[in-house]
């Protein structure tokens, strides 16, 4: 029998906030792609279709109890890992990386799908193995193994940005689950050692990105071009901005990847400090609301599910903004709900659907 409380407790605040950000992204995409005259279908119309599909999926997710997902977390994880293996073997290659599965009508990026899979799996693990004193290294070897396999597969594509995102999401969920101080210090030391060793395993272009981050002016027309042009665009917006479709860096095609990785740079140039501050405030509200949903969750699985989705959105925001203003290396991480990308939009909306699901069923035990 249908529970009317589900309708009365529908999270309109979350849905409105998400649509506000996505709508701003589509308007920004209209400006960013206005100089791309060769496109048969404008990018902003494609993004609108992806948003429509994503909202539909999010609403469908709300129809069933999220707690049933706990039983399918391992299956979904296995399917996602299988997709990662498939993309390494016969996946679509672009710009030297095999990251997409070509389905004819559209492409799927398994690296995005594995984020949701890891959130579900870790939420299941942490919900079942709660330790009020905090986890130690011995207790973390099982989730570490589950995490290790997809991260290695993603790095093989290669896709450093997605691998880092998966690690950040897992780390955030672990902190919320609780970890002993000595264990945290040990993991920090291990992380530093792995990062040092991993430097030698990076591809040449990945090392170049990190060097460029340290000194972009060393190669202003090569590897440093993206960061320099992005910083020029952000800075030239001033306080009020240059106006809609008036940004010189984007309209004159100085700014590369202006519809994906550097979409915020376009927005900052056109809307200035005031517009940028407003956009970041809405993103901050979304993160705080996600944590609010987690705090009110009816069970531990719902809590960790909401924390995981919120962490996914949070780290994408932090890393993307760090990229565009030169505080972090360029690793190809989109701004959620704002940058162009079908798989990214749908993945984010699946996460939003899970958040709404947890919020709607907060009264059910």
KENU-102419 format. One record per residue (C-alpha): residue in one letter; x, y, z. Coordinates in steps of 0.25 Angstrom, whole numbers, plus 5000, padded with zeros to 4 digits. Layout:
<atoms>
a, X, Y, Z
...
</atoms>
This chain:
<atoms>
x, 5000, 5000, 5000
x, 5005, 5014, 4996
x, 5010, 5022, 5008
x, 5005, 5036, 5007
x, 5016, 5041, 5016
x, 5026, 5039, 5004
x, 5019, 5050, 4996
x, 5017, 5060, 5008
x, 5032, 5058, 5011
x, 5037, 5059, 4997
x, 5050, 5068, 4998
x, 5046, 5080, 4989
x, 5057, 5088, 4995
x, 5068, 5078, 4989
x, 5061, 5077, 4976
x, 5059, 5092, 4974
x, 5074, 5094, 4978
x, 5079, 5084, 4968
x, 5070, 5090, 4957
x, 5075, 5104, 4960
x, 5090, 5099, 4958
x, 5087, 5091, 4946
x, 5079, 5102, 4940
x, 5090, 5112, 4942
x, 5100, 5102, 4936
x, 5091, 5101, 4923
x, 5090, 5116, 4922
x, 5105, 5117, 4924
x, 5107, 5106, 4913
x, 5099, 5114, 4903
x, 5109, 5125, 4905
x, 5121, 5116, 4905
x, 5117, 5108, 4892
x, 5112, 5120, 4885
x, 5125, 5121, 4877
x, 5124, 5106, 4873
x, 5116, 5108, 4860
x, 5120, 5094, 4855
x, 5111, 5087, 4865
x, 5099, 5080, 4858
x, 5092, 5080, 4871
x, 5095, 5091, 4881
x, 5102, 5086, 4894
x, 5093, 5093, 4903
x, 5081, 5086, 4897
x, 5088, 5073, 4898
x, 5091, 5076, 4913
x, 5076, 5079, 4915
x, 5073, 5066, 4910
x, 5083, 5059, 4919
x, 5077, 5067, 4930
x, 5063, 5063, 4927
x, 5067, 5048, 4927
x, 5075, 5050, 4940
x, 5063, 5056, 4947
x, 5054, 5045, 4942
x, 5064, 5035, 4947
x, 5065, 5042, 4961
x, 5050, 5042, 4962
x, 5049, 5027, 4959
x, 5059, 5024, 4969
x, 5050, 5031, 4979
x, 5039, 5021, 4977
x, 5046, 5009, 4984
x, 5052, 5008, 4998
x, 5067, 5011, 4997
x, 5069, 5000, 5008
x, 5067, 4989, 4997
x, 5080, 4995, 4990
x, 5088, 4989, 5002
x, 5085, 4975, 4997
x, 5090, 4978, 4982
x, 5102, 4987, 4986
x, 5112, 4975, 4983
x, 5105, 4972, 4970
x, 5105, 4986, 4965
x, 5120, 4987, 4969
x, 5123, 4975, 4961
x, 5115, 4980, 4949
x, 5123, 4994, 4950
x, 5137, 4987, 4951
x, 5133, 4978, 4939
x, 5130, 4991, 4931
x, 5144, 4996, 4935
x, 5150, 4984, 4930
x, 5142, 4984, 4917
x, 5146, 4998, 4914
x, 5161, 4995, 4916
x, 5159, 4984, 4906
x, 5150, 4989, 4895
x, 5146, 5003, 4900
x, 5145, 5016, 4892
x, 5159, 5023, 4892
x, 5160, 5038, 4892
x, 5172, 5047, 4894
x, 5180, 5035, 4898
x, 5171, 5029, 4908
x, 5161, 5018, 4908
x, 5150, 5023, 4917
x, 5137, 5021, 4909
x, 5127, 5010, 4905
x, 5121, 5013, 4892
x, 5106, 5009, 4892
x, 5103, 5015, 4878
x, 5093, 5026, 4883
x, 5102, 5031, 4894
x, 5115, 5028, 4901
x, 5116, 5023, 4916
x, 5128, 5026, 4925
x, 5130, 5014, 4935
x, 5138, 5023, 4943
x, 5126, 5031, 4947
x, 5118, 5019, 4950
x, 5128, 5013, 4959
x, 5126, 5025, 4969
x, 5112, 5021, 4971
x, 5116, 5006, 4973
x, 5126, 5009, 4983
x, 5117, 5018, 4991
x, 5107, 5007, 4992
x, 5117, 4997, 4995
x, 5124, 5005, 5006
x, 5111, 5009, 5012
x, 5107, 4995, 5013
x, 5121, 4991, 5020
x, 5121, 5002, 5029
x, 5106, 5001, 5033
x, 5109, 4986, 5037
x, 5122, 4987, 5043
x, 5121, 4999, 5052
x, 5132, 5001, 5062
x, 5129, 5012, 5073
x, 5144, 5013, 5076
x, 5148, 5015, 5062
x, 5154, 5005, 5051
x, 5168, 5001, 5052
x, 5177, 4996, 5040
x, 5173, 4981, 5042
x, 5158, 4984, 5041
x, 5160, 4993, 5028
x, 5167, 4982, 5020
x, 5154, 4977, 5014
x, 5148, 4991, 5009
x, 5163, 4994, 5005
x, 5162, 4982, 4995
x, 5149, 4986, 4990
x, 5154, 5000, 4987
x, 5168, 4996, 4982
x, 5163, 4988, 4969
x, 5154, 4999, 4963
x, 5165, 5010, 4966
x, 5176, 5002, 4959
x, 5167, 4999, 4947
x, 5163, 5014, 4946
x, 5178, 5018, 4946
x, 5181, 5008, 4935
x, 5171, 5016, 4926
x, 5178, 5025, 4930
x, 5169, 5035, 4938
x, 5176, 5041, 4950
x, 5165, 5050, 4953
x, 5154, 5040, 4954
x, 5163, 5031, 4962
x, 5166, 5042, 4972
x, 5151, 5045, 4973
x, 5148, 5031, 4977
x, 5159, 5031, 4988
x, 5154, 5044, 4993
x, 5140, 5039, 4994
x, 5144, 5026, 5001
x, 5153, 5034, 5011
x, 5142, 5044, 5014
x, 5132, 5032, 5017
x, 5143, 5026, 5026
x, 5145, 5038, 5034
x, 5130, 5039, 5037
x, 5130, 5024, 5040
x, 5141, 5027, 5051
x, 5155, 5023, 5051
x, 5166, 5023, 5062
x, 5176, 5034, 5062
x, 5188, 5024, 5061
x, 5181, 5018, 5049
x, 5179, 5031, 5042
x, 5193, 5035, 5044
x, 5198, 5022, 5038
x, 5189, 5023, 5026
x, 5194, 5037, 5024
x, 5209, 5032, 5024
x, 5205, 5021, 5015
x, 5198, 5031, 5006
x, 5210, 5039, 5005
x, 5219, 5027, 5001
x, 5209, 5023, 4991
x, 5208, 5037, 4985
x, 5224, 5037, 4984
x, 5224, 5023, 4978
x, 5212, 5027, 4969
x, 5220, 5039, 4963
x, 5229, 5029, 4955
x, 5217, 5022, 4950
x, 5210, 5034, 4944
x, 5209, 5036, 4929
x, 5218, 5047, 4924
x, 5206, 5057, 4921
x, 5201, 5054, 4936
x, 5215, 5058, 4941
x, 5214, 5070, 4932
x, 5201, 5075, 4938
x, 5207, 5074, 4952
x, 5219, 5082, 4948
x, 5210, 5092, 4941
x, 5202, 5094, 4953
x, 5215, 5098, 4960
x, 5220, 5107, 4949
x, 5210, 5109, 4938
x, 5218, 5121, 4932
x, 5229, 5112, 4929
x, 5221, 5107, 4917
x, 5211, 5118, 4914
x, 5207, 5113, 4900
x, 5208, 5098, 4903
x, 5204, 5091, 4916
x, 5202, 5104, 4924
x, 5192, 5110, 4914
x, 5180, 5104, 4920
x, 5182, 5109, 4934
x, 5188, 5123, 4930
x, 5175, 5126, 4921
x, 5166, 5121, 4932
x, 5172, 5130, 4942
x, 5171, 5142, 4932
x, 5157, 5139, 4930
x, 5153, 5138, 4945
x, 5161, 5150, 4948
x, 5156, 5159, 4936
x, 5142, 5157, 4941
x, 5144, 5167, 4952
x, 5133, 5170, 4962
x, 5121, 5170, 4953
x, 5126, 5163, 4941
x, 5126, 5166, 4926
x, 5112, 5162, 4924
x, 5105, 5150, 4918
x, 5112, 5145, 4905
x, 5122, 5157, 4906
x, 5134, 5149, 4912
x, 5145, 5151, 4902
x, 5153, 5139, 4907
x, 5142, 5129, 4903
x, 5136, 5137, 4891
x, 5149, 5138, 4884
x, 5153, 5124, 4887
x, 5165, 5127, 4896
x, 5159, 5118, 4907
x, 5160, 5103, 4904
x, 5150, 5093, 4909
x, 5141, 5104, 4913
x, 5129, 5095, 4912
x, 5134, 5084, 4921
x, 5146, 5086, 4931
x, 5146, 5101, 4930
x, 5132, 5104, 4930
x, 5133, 5112, 4943
x, 5144, 5121, 4937
x, 5133, 5125, 4926
x, 5123, 5128, 4937
x, 5133, 5136, 4946
x, 5137, 5145, 4934
x, 5123, 5148, 4930
x, 5117, 5150, 4944
x, 5129, 5154, 4952
x, 5131, 5153, 4967
x, 5116, 5155, 4970
x, 5111, 5144, 4961
x, 5122, 5134, 4965
x, 5120, 5137, 4980
x, 5105, 5134, 4978
x, 5107, 5121, 4970
x, 5117, 5116, 4981
x, 5107, 5119, 4992
x, 5097, 5111, 4985
x, 5107, 5099, 4984
x, 5110, 5101, 4999
x, 5095, 5100, 5002
x, 5094, 5087, 4994
x, 5106, 5081, 5002
x, 5100, 5086, 5016
x, 5086, 5080, 5012
x, 5093, 5067, 5008
x, 5099, 5066, 5022
x, 5086, 5070, 5028
x, 5079, 5058, 5021
x, 5090, 5049, 5026
x, 5088, 5054, 5040
x, 5073, 5051, 5039
x, 5074, 5037, 5032
x, 5066, 5026, 5038
x, 5077, 5016, 5039
x, 5093, 5015, 5037
x, 5092, 5010, 5023
x, 5084, 5023, 5019
x, 5094, 5032, 5027
x, 5106, 5026, 5020
x, 5099, 5027, 5006
x, 5095, 5041, 5008
x, 5110, 5044, 5013
x, 5116, 5037, 5001
x, 5107, 5045, 4991
x, 5110, 5058, 4998
x, 5125, 5055, 4998
x, 5124, 5052, 4983
x, 5118, 5065, 4980
x, 5127, 5073, 4990
x, 5140, 5067, 4984
x, 5136, 5070, 4970
x, 5133, 5084, 4973
x, 5146, 5086, 4981
x, 5155, 5080, 4971
x, 5149, 5087, 4959
x, 5150, 5100, 4965
x, 5164, 5098, 4970
x, 5167, 5094, 4955
x, 5161, 5107, 4949
x, 5168, 5117, 4958
x, 5181, 5109, 4958
x, 5181, 5104, 4972
x, 5181, 5089, 4968
x, 5187, 5082, 4955
x, 5177, 5080, 4943
x, 5172, 5066, 4945
x, 5159, 5066, 4936
x, 5149, 5067, 4947
x, 5136, 5074, 4943
x, 5128, 5083, 4952
x, 5115, 5075, 4956
x, 5102, 5080, 4949
x, 5109, 5091, 4942
x, 5120, 5085, 4933
x, 5115, 5078, 4920
x, 5115, 5063, 4920
x, 5104, 5053, 4919
x, 5110, 5042, 4928
x, 5114, 5052, 4939
x, 5100, 5059, 4939
x, 5093, 5045, 4940
x, 5103, 5040, 4951
x, 5100, 5053, 4959
x, 5085, 5052, 4957
x, 5086, 5037, 4962
x, 5093, 5042, 4974
x, 5082, 5053, 4976
x, 5071, 5042, 4975
x, 5078, 5034, 4986
x, 5078, 5047, 4995
x, 5064, 5049, 4992
x, 5061, 5035, 4995
x, 5068, 5035, 5009
x, 5061, 5049, 5012
x, 5047, 5044, 5008
x, 5048, 5031, 5017
x, 5055, 5038, 5029
x, 5042, 5035, 5037
x, 5042, 5020, 5034
x, 5049, 5009, 5043
</atoms>
